[in-house]
Amino acid sequence: MHRFPAHQATLGVREILGFMAQQEHHPLVMEVQKAVQADPDRALCLWFLPSSVRDAAYVLLAFHNELIRALAPARSAAVAGPMAGYIRLQWWRELLEEQRKPEHVLAPALMALVQSGRVQRETCLKMIAAREMELEPTQDVERWTQMMRDGAGAFQQAIGELLGVQDTVTLQRLAAGGAAYGVGSMLRHWPLLAGSGRFLFPGTQEQLRQVGKTFLQECHFEVLEPQCRKAALPAVLAKRDLVRGSEQAGLPRGIGDRLAVCRAGIQASLATIFSITPIRTE
């Protein structure tokens, strides 16, 4: 087993992540910057988290992005096939199971979060399992649905854990909101994803839309506690994506989408301080 000394598992969270804000060209910062560029939706949502957890959340975003990147070689069967993806994902699995040294630039920060208990190891392993499912030859609706819960869903669950959420039902609702965002994003970019080699929903777009709406209902964003709404902001984008088509495929988010996230984030922040009831918009 390759485990950090006890003082690194606790101090490492503050020192490793706090170092990011002061070192623009530090490799860890550059990894986070790549993730922000690759995933601007989630990056925007994370901005409304308390400053005490924001750096850690961006490390999780970089980890999530790294898992997506691990699939890239697997999409070209002529070059490597699924085995290349499995090998890269297995590296992260072994790291989390403390069977491998933390040699990747993200590894010390990620393991500091896990070993300090701020993020559950099992939640991170779910994210890996979701990407492994994407490489499986057998693809059906049940497996796809689980992949969304364990992928986009587990990421939002991890954000909730950073905020100190321990209630199982609440964490499941956060995961459902994350899964709803994953569905909405797939609908939004459907024409581009169709030729990308990603594990698309094994059904029609309308069936996919209904699955997304079910996830969104499970989340029930409007009645989450204010602090939890901060961990579920991608559900705001999901709600908008699930009622439109793919005319925005490949395009950056419009100002309307970004303002909707900002409004929900600000409302959640104010409600945390003043116990304000959220404004209903439907």
C-alpha positions as CSV (number, residue, x, y, z in Angstrom):
1,M,0.0,0.0,0.0
2,H,1.2,3.5,-0.8
3,R,-0.3,5.8,1.8
4,F,0.5,9.4,2.7
5,P,1.9,10.0,6.2
6,A,-0.9,11.1,8.5
7,H,0.2,14.8,8.5
8,Q,0.0,14.9,4.7
9,A,-3.5,13.4,4.7
10,T,-4.7,16.4,6.7
11,L,-2.3,19.2,6.0
12,G,-2.0,18.2,2.4
13,V,-5.5,19.3,1.6
14,R,-4.7,22.9,2.8
15,E,-1.2,23.1,1.5
16,I,-1.4,21.3,-1.8
17,L,-4.7,23.0,-2.8
18,G,-3.9,26.4,-1.3
19,F,-0.6,26.4,-3.3
20,M,-2.7,26.5,-6.5
21,A,-3.9,30.1,-5.9
22,Q,-0.3,31.3,-5.6
23,Q,1.4,29.4,-8.4
24,E,-0.1,30.2,-11.8
25,H,2.3,27.8,-13.7
26,H,2.3,25.0,-11.2
27,P,1.5,21.7,-13.0
28,L,-1.5,21.1,-10.8
29,V,-2.9,24.5,-11.7
30,M,-2.3,23.8,-15.3
31,E,-4.3,20.5,-15.0
32,V,-7.2,22.4,-13.5
33,Q,-7.1,25.0,-16.2
34,K,-7.3,22.3,-18.8
35,A,-10.3,20.8,-17.1
36,V,-12.0,24.3,-16.9
37,Q,-11.5,24.8,-20.6
38,A,-12.8,21.3,-21.4
39,D,-15.8,21.5,-19.0
40,P,-16.9,25.2,-18.7
41,D,-20.4,24.3,-17.5
42,R,-19.3,22.5,-14.4
43,A,-16.5,25.0,-13.9
44,L,-19.0,27.8,-13.7
45,C,-21.2,25.9,-11.3
46,L,-18.3,25.3,-9.0
47,W,-17.5,29.0,-8.7
48,F,-20.5,29.4,-6.4
49,L,-19.2,26.9,-3.8
50,P,-17.7,28.3,-0.5
51,S,-14.1,29.3,-0.9
52,S,-13.2,26.7,1.7
53,V,-14.0,23.9,-0.7
54,R,-13.7,25.5,-4.1
55,D,-10.0,24.5,-4.8
56,A,-10.8,20.9,-3.8
57,A,-13.8,20.9,-6.2
58,Y,-11.7,22.0,-9.1
59,V,-9.3,19.2,-8.3
60,L,-12.2,16.8,-8.6
61,L,-13.2,18.4,-11.9
62,A,-9.7,17.8,-13.2
63,F,-9.9,14.2,-12.0
64,H,-13.2,13.8,-13.8
65,N,-11.7,15.3,-16.9
66,E,-8.7,13.0,-16.7
67,L,-11.1,10.0,-16.7
68,I,-12.8,11.2,-19.8
69,R,-9.5,11.7,-21.5
70,A,-8.6,8.1,-20.6
71,L,-11.1,7.0,-23.1
72,A,-9.6,8.8,-26.0
73,P,-7.2,6.0,-27.2
74,A,-10.0,3.5,-26.9
75,R,-12.2,5.3,-29.4
76,S,-9.8,4.3,-32.2
77,A,-10.0,0.5,-32.5
78,A,-7.4,0.6,-35.3
79,V,-4.9,2.1,-32.9
80,A,-5.5,0.5,-29.5
81,G,-9.1,-0.4,-28.8
82,P,-10.8,-0.6,-25.4
83,M,-7.8,-2.2,-23.7
84,A,-5.9,1.1,-23.7
85,G,-8.8,2.8,-21.9
86,Y,-9.1,0.0,-19.4
87,I,-5.3,0.3,-18.6
88,R,-5.5,4.0,-18.0
89,L,-8.6,3.7,-15.8
90,Q,-7.1,0.8,-13.9
91,W,-4.1,3.1,-13.0
92,W,-6.6,5.5,-11.2
93,R,-8.4,2.6,-9.6
94,E,-5.1,1.2,-8.1
95,L,-4.2,4.7,-7.0
96,L,-7.5,5.1,-5.1
97,E,-7.1,1.6,-3.6
98,E,-3.6,2.7,-2.4
99,Q,-1.8,0.0,-4.5
100,R,0.1,2.6,-6.6
101,K,2.3,5.5,-5.9
102,P,0.7,9.0,-6.5
103,E,2.9,9.8,-9.5
104,H,0.4,11.8,-11.5
105,V,0.3,15.5,-10.9
106,L,-3.3,15.3,-9.6
107,A,-2.7,12.2,-7.5
108,P,-1.4,13.8,-4.2
109,A,-4.2,16.4,-4.1
110,L,-6.9,13.8,-4.9
111,M,-5.5,11.3,-2.4
112,A,-5.3,14.0,0.3
113,L,-9.0,14.6,-0.2
114,V,-9.8,10.9,0.0
115,Q,-7.5,10.1,3.0
116,S,-8.8,13.0,5.0
117,G,-12.4,11.8,4.5
118,R,-13.5,14.9,2.7
119,V,-14.5,12.8,-0.3
120,Q,-15.4,9.2,-0.1
121,R,-13.2,6.7,-1.9
122,E,-16.2,4.8,-3.2
123,T,-17.6,7.9,-4.8
124,C,-14.4,8.4,-6.8
125,L,-14.3,4.7,-7.7
126,K,-17.9,5.0,-9.1
127,M,-16.6,7.7,-11.5
128,I,-14.0,5.2,-12.8
129,A,-16.6,2.4,-13.0
130,A,-18.8,4.7,-15.2
131,R,-16.0,5.2,-17.7
132,E,-15.3,1.5,-17.7
133,M,-18.9,0.8,-18.6
134,E,-18.5,3.1,-21.6
135,L,-15.9,0.6,-22.9
136,E,-18.1,-2.4,-22.6
137,P,-19.4,-4.1,-25.8
138,T,-22.8,-4.8,-24.3
139,Q,-24.8,-1.6,-24.1
140,D,-28.4,-1.4,-22.9
141,V,-30.7,1.2,-21.2
142,E,-30.1,-0.2,-17.7
143,R,-26.3,-0.1,-18.0
144,W,-26.5,3.3,-19.6
145,T,-28.6,4.7,-16.8
146,Q,-26.2,3.3,-14.1
147,M,-23.3,4.8,-16.1
148,M,-25.0,8.2,-15.8
149,R,-25.6,7.9,-12.1
150,D,-22.0,6.7,-11.5
151,G,-20.4,9.2,-13.8
152,A,-22.0,12.7,-13.9
153,G,-24.0,11.7,-10.9
154,A,-21.1,10.6,-8.7
155,F,-19.3,13.8,-9.5
156,Q,-22.0,16.0,-8.0
157,Q,-22.2,13.6,-5.1
158,A,-18.5,14.2,-4.5
159,I,-19.2,17.9,-4.4
160,G,-21.9,17.4,-1.8
161,E,-19.4,15.3,0.3
162,L,-16.9,18.2,0.1
163,L,-19.7,20.4,1.6
164,G,-20.1,18.0,4.4
165,V,-23.4,16.4,3.2
166,Q,-23.7,13.0,4.9
167,D,-27.4,12.2,4.4
168,T,-27.7,9.3,1.9
169,V,-31.0,10.5,0.4
170,T,-29.6,14.0,-0.2
171,L,-26.5,12.6,-1.8
172,Q,-28.7,10.5,-4.1
173,R,-30.6,13.6,-5.1
174,L,-27.4,15.4,-5.9
175,A,-26.3,12.4,-8.0
176,A,-29.7,12.5,-9.8
177,G,-29.2,16.2,-10.6
178,G,-25.7,15.4,-12.0
179,A,-27.2,12.6,-14.1
180,A,-29.9,14.9,-15.4
181,Y,-27.2,17.3,-16.5
182,G,-25.4,14.5,-18.3
183,V,-28.6,13.6,-20.1
184,G,-29.3,17.3,-21.1
185,S,-25.7,17.7,-22.3
186,M,-26.0,14.6,-24.4
187,L,-29.3,15.9,-26.0
188,R,-27.7,19.3,-26.6
189,H,-24.7,17.9,-28.5
190,W,-26.4,14.8,-29.9
191,P,-25.3,15.3,-33.6
192,L,-21.7,15.7,-32.6
193,L,-21.7,12.8,-30.1
194,A,-23.2,10.4,-32.6
195,G,-19.9,10.1,-34.4
196,S,-17.6,10.4,-31.4
197,G,-17.5,6.8,-30.2
198,R,-19.1,7.7,-26.8
199,F,-21.7,5.4,-25.3
200,L,-24.8,7.2,-26.5
201,F,-28.3,6.4,-25.1
202,P,-29.5,3.2,-26.7
203,G,-32.8,4.6,-27.7
204,T,-34.5,7.7,-29.3
205,Q,-33.8,11.3,-28.3
206,E,-37.3,11.6,-26.9
207,Q,-36.8,8.5,-24.8
208,L,-33.6,10.1,-23.6
209,R,-35.4,13.3,-22.8
210,Q,-37.8,11.4,-20.6
211,V,-35.0,9.7,-18.7
212,G,-33.5,13.1,-18.1
213,K,-36.8,14.5,-16.7
214,T,-37.0,11.5,-14.4
215,F,-33.5,12.3,-13.1
216,L,-34.5,15.9,-12.6
217,Q,-37.6,15.0,-10.7
218,E,-35.5,12.8,-8.4
219,C,-33.2,15.7,-7.7
220,H,-36.1,18.1,-6.9
221,F,-33.6,21.0,-7.0
222,E,-36.0,23.7,-5.7
223,V,-36.5,22.2,-2.3
224,L,-32.9,21.2,-1.6
225,E,-31.2,23.0,1.3
226,P,-29.4,26.1,0.1
227,Q,-26.0,24.6,0.7
228,C,-27.0,21.6,-1.3
229,R,-28.4,23.6,-4.2
230,K,-24.8,24.9,-4.6
231,A,-23.7,21.3,-5.2
232,A,-26.5,20.7,-7.7
233,L,-26.3,23.8,-9.9
234,P,-25.8,21.7,-13.1
235,A,-29.4,20.7,-12.7
236,V,-30.3,24.3,-13.6
237,L,-28.7,23.7,-17.0
238,A,-30.3,20.3,-17.3
239,K,-33.8,21.8,-16.8
240,R,-33.1,24.2,-19.8
241,D,-31.4,21.6,-22.0
242,L,-34.2,19.0,-21.5
243,V,-36.8,21.3,-23.1
244,R,-35.0,22.1,-26.3
245,G,-33.3,20.4,-29.2
246,S,-29.7,20.1,-30.4
247,E,-29.6,23.4,-32.3
248,Q,-26.7,24.5,-30.0
249,A,-24.6,21.5,-30.6
250,G,-20.9,22.4,-30.4
251,L,-21.6,26.0,-29.5
252,P,-20.7,27.7,-26.2
253,R,-23.4,28.4,-23.7
254,G,-25.5,31.4,-24.3
255,I,-25.9,34.3,-21.9
256,G,-29.3,33.0,-20.8
257,D,-27.9,29.7,-19.6
258,R,-25.1,31.3,-17.8
259,L,-27.3,33.9,-16.1
260,A,-29.7,31.1,-15.0
261,V,-26.8,29.4,-13.2
262,C,-25.6,32.7,-11.7
263,R,-29.1,33.5,-10.4
264,A,-29.5,30.1,-8.8
265,G,-26.0,30.3,-7.3
266,I,-26.6,33.7,-5.9
267,Q,-30.0,32.8,-4.5
268,A,-28.5,29.7,-2.8
269,S,-25.7,31.9,-1.3
270,L,-28.1,34.5,0.0
271,A,-30.4,31.8,1.4
272,T,-27.5,30.2,3.2
273,I,-26.9,33.6,5.0
274,F,-30.5,34.9,5.3
275,S,-32.7,31.8,5.0
276,I,-34.4,33.2,1.9
277,T,-36.9,30.9,0.1
278,P,-35.8,30.4,-3.5
279,I,-37.8,32.2,-6.2
280,R,-39.8,29.8,-8.3
281,T,-39.5,30.4,-12.1
282,E,-42.0,27.9,-13.4
